[in-house]
Amino acid sequence: MQAIKMKQNNEKLLTYSYSIFLTTIIVIFFILTSDNLFHPFIIPVYLTGIIIGFDLISWFRGEIDIFDPVGFIGIFGYHFFFLAPILQIYWETEMSYVTQPDNWKTWVLGMGIINLFGVIIYRISRRYFDKKNYKIPILVKKWKLNTRKLIIISVPTLIVMFLLQTYIYISFGGISGYVNSYTSGDDGFSGMGFLFTISESFPIILLIVIVQLIKDKKYSKNTILLIFIFVLFIILKFYFGGIRGSRANTLWGIVWAAGIIHLFIKRFTRKTILLGAVGLLLFIFIYGVYKGAREDFFDIVSTETTIVELAEESGRGIETVLLGDLSRTQTQSYVLYRLVHYPETYDLAYGRSYLGDLAILIPKRIYPERPPTKVKEGTEILKGKGSYNPKGYVSSRIYGLTGEFMLNFGYIFSPLIFIILGYLISKVRLFLYTLNKQDARLYLYPFLVVLCFLVLVQDLDNIIFNVIKNLSIPILILLFSKQSLEIDNKSYKSNLD
């Protein structure tokens, strides 16, 4: 036992050594290529990179499952906590539509310190919850799908979804009218969230049915077949809401689909996942250009304009992808700046924004005077008290886990919010490591992994909307198609501290 423990400790030490080496090399590269990085902000950012980099390296070394949320957060978190703050200063980017701080480095330093303590708290809390789960035997009921019931329920549901999506297009005068309504920024989609929840579940429900039908067949692992299924899924994602310009809706759907194929049909290698990650990054970039350029995007085909030029013209370059879509460094640093420098212009919400976020669960028809979401606090932290006007200007920025906490309770205790992240990831890991490999609930698992990252980068109202919109129909389909089978006690096992 002592030899095993010593070996584990040596492996951890080696993983940390790799993390230190990688992080140090990156810091040295940026410092050598820019005098702008000679500032104390690099210290907490560097230390945070080493700590979160441990999970990144663990994933690379195969110490954890490919779809373990710890590895998922390690990969995205390495950018979120380490690379993004450095790139923010390296590119000297500024926040649009606000008065800029005198020195962004000071506030990136402040957020670097907050994130350093936050990541430490995240790892400690995750270890605590993991060990707690490990000590408790768990009685697991296997969700076994009745394929016949799944087909009987899913086929008419899919028909309704398709007809509903087609009706939505017709009501906007066709697909072009649908796209124009989005690009014009009007309220054409107001009140249609319920319809989108139903219709846009079509691709994932169809994928579940297909995988359930073929997963035990010999031909199911055929590469050409899997590529066809995957391409079909992507095309359907675009038809069912993707062309509206929602990158998140399409991006996380693709990750969900990849997870289902990985868990039920053919295990992906880490090399494949990395190539897929590069593809997803390219997708976010191109889709962002489409979202920013709107109708001008299609001029690429008929003119000599390149997509890079169009990206710069529309303000949707690679900086927007890395610092806007996959980071909250800029927004959170600015919130910190306003809280410290102009405390008299903003009143802490003390949980009010969270109540407003939860209120979106109640339709406006039932509760027309429901409290505002975080947009009220978000507007007033940027423009001052009393600037929020629901019929005029409101800020649509997303502040992330730490940012929304600071809007409510300030910055001093903000690292404590990472306990929630540690708890969530521990629970999702429990889901993975205790379920039978053919359990139907694993069809939902990849979205739960995505949810761990969404909790880090989104606000509560965005998270609630994403959970309801993406999980409601699949959960109902699985519930009505399952037959439970009780199996033996299982203990939670994790090979990561």
SULZIFEN-V413711 format. One record per residue. N is the residue number from 1. PHI is phi in radians with two decimals (NA if undefined). PSI is psi as a letter, one per 30 degrees, with the letter a starting at -180 (NA if undefined). NEAR is the number of other C-alpha atoms within 8 Angstrom. Layout:
n/phi/psi/near
N/PHI/PSI/NEAR
N/PHI/PSI/NEAR
//
This chain:
n/phi/psi/near
1/NA/e/4
2/-1.15/e/5
3/-1.14/e/6
4/-1.12/e/7
5/-1.12/e/8
6/-1.13/e/8
7/-1.11/e/8
8/-1.08/e/8
9/-1.12/e/8
10/-1.14/e/8
11/-1.13/e/8
12/-1.12/e/8
13/-1.10/e/8
14/-1.15/e/8
15/-1.11/e/11
16/-1.12/e/12
17/-1.10/e/8
18/-1.09/e/9
19/-1.11/e/14
20/-1.08/e/9
21/-1.08/e/8
22/-1.06/e/8
23/-1.14/e/12
24/-1.14/e/9
25/-1.05/e/8
26/-1.13/e/8
27/-1.09/e/9
28/-1.05/e/8
29/-1.03/e/8
30/-1.18/e/10
31/-1.15/e/11
32/-1.23/f/7
33/-1.78/f/6
34/-2.72/k/8
35/-1.25/f/7
36/-1.20/f/8
37/-1.67/g/11
38/-1.36/i/7
39/-2.76/k/7
40/-1.03/f/7
41/-1.03/f/12
42/-1.19/f/11
43/-1.18/e/7
44/-1.12/e/12
45/-1.12/e/16
46/-1.10/e/12
47/-1.13/e/9
48/-1.13/e/14
49/-1.06/e/13
50/-1.13/e/12
51/-1.18/e/12
52/-1.26/f/12
53/-1.14/f/14
54/-0.99/e/12
55/-1.23/e/13
56/-1.08/e/12
57/-1.16/e/11
58/-1.03/e/12
59/-1.16/e/13
60/-1.07/e/8
61/-1.44/f/6
62/1.36/g/8
63/-1.39/f/9
64/-2.34/l/10
65/-1.08/k/8
66/-0.99/e/9
67/-1.82/g/9
68/-1.25/k/11
69/-1.07/f/11
70/-1.10/e/8
71/-1.18/e/15
72/-1.06/e/12
73/-1.21/e/12
74/-1.07/e/14
75/-1.19/e/11
76/-1.24/e/10
77/-1.19/e/11
78/-1.10/e/14
79/-1.29/e/11
80/-1.04/e/13
81/-1.64/f/13
82/-1.99/d/13
83/-1.21/e/9
84/-1.06/e/13
85/-1.05/e/13
86/-1.15/e/11
87/-1.13/e/10
88/-1.00/e/12
89/-1.42/e/12
90/-1.06/e/10
91/-1.52/f/6
92/0.92/h/7
93/-1.36/l/6
94/-2.09/l/6
95/-1.54/k/8
96/-1.32/k/4
97/1.14/g/4
98/-2.42/l/6
99/-1.35/k/4
100/-1.29/k/6
101/-1.09/l/7
102/-1.09/e/4
103/-2.57/j/6
104/-1.09/e/9
105/-1.03/e/9
106/-1.03/e/8
107/-1.48/f/12
108/-1.19/e/13
109/-1.05/e/13
110/-1.05/e/11
111/-1.20/e/12
112/-1.09/e/14
113/-1.16/e/10
114/-1.05/e/11
115/-1.18/e/11
116/-1.06/e/12
117/-1.15/e/9
118/-1.11/e/13
119/-1.18/e/13
120/-1.09/e/9
121/-1.10/e/12
122/-1.04/e/12
123/-1.19/e/9
124/-1.14/e/9
125/-1.18/e/11
126/-1.14/e/13
127/-1.09/e/9
128/-1.09/e/8
129/-1.21/e/11
130/-1.09/e/10
131/-1.15/e/8
132/-1.13/e/8
133/-1.17/e/9
134/-1.13/e/11
135/-1.41/f/8
136/-1.86/j/8
137/-1.10/k/9
138/-2.12/k/9
139/-1.48/j/8
140/-1.85/k/11
141/-1.81/k/8
142/-1.35/k/12
143/-1.58/j/11
144/-1.83/k/11
145/-1.37/k/10
146/-1.58/j/9
147/-1.03/e/9
148/-1.11/e/6
149/-1.11/e/9
150/-1.03/e/14
151/-1.19/e/9
152/-1.05/e/8
153/-1.41/e/11
154/-1.33/e/12
155/-1.03/e/8
156/-1.11/e/8
157/-1.13/e/8
158/-1.13/e/11
159/-1.09/e/8
160/-1.09/e/9
161/-1.06/e/13
162/-1.12/e/10
163/-1.11/e/8
164/-1.15/e/10
165/-1.13/e/12
166/-1.12/e/8
167/-1.07/e/8
168/-1.07/e/8
169/-1.09/e/12
170/-1.09/e/9
171/-1.15/f/7
172/-1.74/g/10
173/1.43/g/9
174/1.86/l/9
175/-1.10/e/9
176/-1.10/e/7
177/-1.16/e/10
178/-1.08/e/12
179/-1.14/e/10
180/-1.11/e/8
181/-1.13/e/12
182/-1.21/e/12
183/-1.21/f/9
184/-1.31/f/6
185/1.32/g/6
186/-1.44/a/7
187/-1.69/g/5
188/-1.08/f/6
189/-1.66/g/9
190/-1.08/k/6
191/1.40/g/5
192/-1.80/g/7
193/-1.00/e/8
194/-1.14/e/7
195/-1.15/e/8
196/-1.12/e/11
197/-1.02/e/13
198/-1.37/e/11
199/-1.15/e/13
200/-1.38/g/12
201/-1.48/f/14
202/-0.92/e/13
203/-1.04/e/11
204/-1.27/e/11
205/-1.16/e/11
206/-1.07/e/10
207/-1.09/e/11
208/-1.05/e/10
209/-1.10/e/11
210/-1.08/e/8
211/-1.11/e/11
212/-1.09/e/8
213/-1.33/e/8
214/-1.90/f/9
215/-1.05/f/9
216/-1.73/g/6
217/-1.53/k/6
218/-1.11/e/5
219/-1.33/f/6
220/-1.12/f/11
221/-1.57/g/9
222/-1.10/k/7
223/-1.06/e/6
224/-1.10/e/6
225/-1.10/e/9
226/-1.16/e/10
227/-1.10/e/8
228/-1.05/e/8
229/-1.07/e/9
230/-1.16/e/10
231/-1.13/e/8
232/-1.03/e/8
233/-1.07/e/13
234/-1.10/e/10
235/-1.05/e/8
236/-1.15/e/10
237/-1.08/e/13
238/-1.21/e/10
239/-1.17/e/8
240/-1.64/i/13
241/1.80/f/12
242/-1.11/e/12
243/-1.23/f/9
244/-1.20/f/8
245/1.81/g/10
246/-1.48/j/9
247/-1.12/e/10
248/-1.08/e/7
249/-1.00/e/9
250/-1.43/e/12
251/-1.03/e/11
252/-1.24/f/10
253/-1.14/e/11
254/-1.12/e/10
255/-1.09/e/11
256/-1.05/e/11
257/-1.08/e/13
258/-1.07/e/9
259/-1.13/e/11
260/-1.12/e/13
261/-1.09/e/11
262/-1.10/e/10
263/-1.38/e/10
264/-1.90/f/10
265/-2.09/d/11
266/-2.48/k/8
267/-1.21/k/7
268/-1.43/l/7
269/-1.49/l/7
270/-1.14/e/8
271/-1.10/e/6
272/-1.09/e/8
273/-1.10/e/9
274/-1.14/e/8
275/-1.10/e/8
276/-1.13/e/8
277/-1.12/e/8
278/-1.11/e/8
279/-1.09/e/8
280/-1.15/e/9
281/-1.10/e/8
282/-1.13/e/8
283/-1.07/e/9
284/-1.04/e/11
285/-1.13/e/12
286/-1.12/e/9
287/-1.16/e/10
288/-1.16/e/11
289/-1.11/e/16
290/-1.03/e/11
291/-1.17/e/9
292/-1.42/e/10
293/-1.45/f/12
294/1.00/b/9
295/-1.13/f/8
296/-1.20/f/7
297/-1.00/e/10
298/-1.37/f/7
299/-1.25/f/9
300/-1.02/e/11
301/-1.21/e/6
302/-1.75/f/6
303/-2.20/l/6
304/-1.57/g/6
305/-1.14/k/8
306/-1.58/l/7
307/-1.17/f/9
308/-1.17/e/7
309/-1.13/e/8
310/-1.13/e/12
311/-1.10/e/13
312/-1.18/e/9
313/-1.14/e/8
314/-1.58/f/10
315/1.25/g/8
316/-2.16/h/14
317/-1.28/a/12
318/-1.09/f/7
319/-1.07/e/8
320/-1.13/e/10
321/-1.13/e/13
322/-1.32/e/10
323/-1.81/f/14
324/-1.86/e/9
325/-1.34/e/7
326/-1.94/g/11
327/-2.71/l/12
328/-2.27/g/13
329/-0.96/e/13
330/-1.11/e/12
331/-1.13/e/12
332/-1.18/e/13
333/-1.11/e/13
334/-1.24/e/10
335/-1.05/e/13
336/-1.05/e/13
337/-1.01/e/11
338/-1.19/e/11
339/-1.16/e/12
340/-1.45/e/7
341/-1.48/e/6
342/-2.28/h/9
343/-1.12/f/9
344/-1.31/f/5
345/-1.65/g/9
346/-2.58/k/11
347/-1.82/k/7
348/-0.99/k/8
349/-1.41/f/10
350/0.87/h/7
351/1.65/f/8
352/-1.08/e/8
353/-1.16/e/14
354/-1.15/e/11
355/-1.12/e/10
356/-1.12/e/13
357/-1.11/e/13
358/-1.16/f/10
359/-1.16/f/10
360/-1.17/f/10
361/-1.20/f/6
362/-1.75/j/7
363/-1.02/k/8
364/-1.08/f/8
365/-1.12/e/5
366/-1.54/e/6
367/-2.31/i/8
368/-1.11/f/7
369/-1.79/g/5
370/-1.09/k/9
371/-1.10/l/7
372/-1.19/l/9
373/-1.35/a/13
374/-1.09/f/13
375/-1.10/f/11
376/-1.16/e/12
377/-1.13/e/10
378/-1.11/e/12
379/-1.21/e/13
380/-1.34/f/14
381/-1.22/f/14
382/-1.54/e/9
383/-2.00/f/7
384/1.79/l/10
385/-1.01/k/10
386/1.45/f/6
387/-1.42/f/8
388/-1.24/k/11
389/-2.43/j/8
390/-1.04/f/6
391/-1.72/g/4
392/-2.24/b/6
393/-1.44/k/7
394/-2.40/k/10
395/-1.43/k/8
396/-1.81/g/6
397/-1.18/l/7
398/-1.90/k/9
399/-1.86/f/13
400/1.43/l/13
401/-0.96/e/12
402/-1.27/e/13
403/-1.08/e/11
404/-1.20/e/11
405/-1.07/e/12
406/-1.13/e/12
407/-1.10/f/13
408/-1.66/e/12
409/-2.22/g/12
410/1.50/a/11
411/-1.77/f/10
412/-1.09/e/5
413/-1.75/g/8
414/-1.07/e/13
415/-1.05/f/13
416/-1.16/f/8
417/-1.14/f/12
418/-1.24/f/12
419/-1.07/e/11
420/-1.09/e/7
421/-1.11/e/12
422/-1.07/e/14
423/-1.14/e/11
424/-1.07/e/9
425/-1.13/e/12
426/-1.08/e/11
427/-1.21/e/8
428/-1.19/e/12
429/-1.11/e/10
430/-1.03/e/10
431/-1.03/e/9
432/-1.27/e/10
433/-1.49/f/9
434/-1.90/f/11
435/-1.43/k/10
436/-1.05/k/6
437/-1.12/f/7
438/-1.91/g/7
439/-1.12/k/10
440/-1.11/f/11
441/-1.16/f/8
442/-1.18/f/13
443/-1.13/f/8
444/-1.62/f/10
445/-0.99/e/12
446/-1.01/e/14
447/-1.18/e/10
448/-1.13/e/9
449/-1.12/e/13
450/-1.03/e/11
451/-1.02/e/9
452/-1.05/e/13
453/-1.30/e/11
454/-1.07/e/9
455/-1.06/e/13
456/-1.28/e/10
457/-1.86/f/13
458/-1.96/l/12
459/-1.72/l/13
460/-1.04/e/10
461/-1.13/e/12
462/-1.11/e/8
463/-1.15/e/12
464/-1.03/e/11
465/-1.05/e/8
466/-1.13/e/8
467/-1.13/e/9
468/-1.13/e/9
469/-1.14/e/12
470/-1.59/f/10
471/-1.79/f/9
472/-0.97/e/10
473/-1.19/e/11
474/-1.01/e/12
475/-1.11/e/9
476/-1.10/e/8
477/-1.06/e/11
478/-1.19/e/12
479/-1.07/e/7
480/-1.38/f/9
481/-1.91/g/12
482/-1.66/l/11
483/-2.40/k/8
484/-1.40/k/8
485/-2.34/j/8
486/-1.35/k/7
487/-2.18/a/8
488/-1.21/l/6
489/-1.04/k/8
490/-2.29/k/9
491/-1.86/k/10
492/-1.27/k/13
493/-2.22/k/6
494/-2.38/k/8
495/-1.79/g/6
496/-2.25/k/5
497/-1.20/NA/4
//
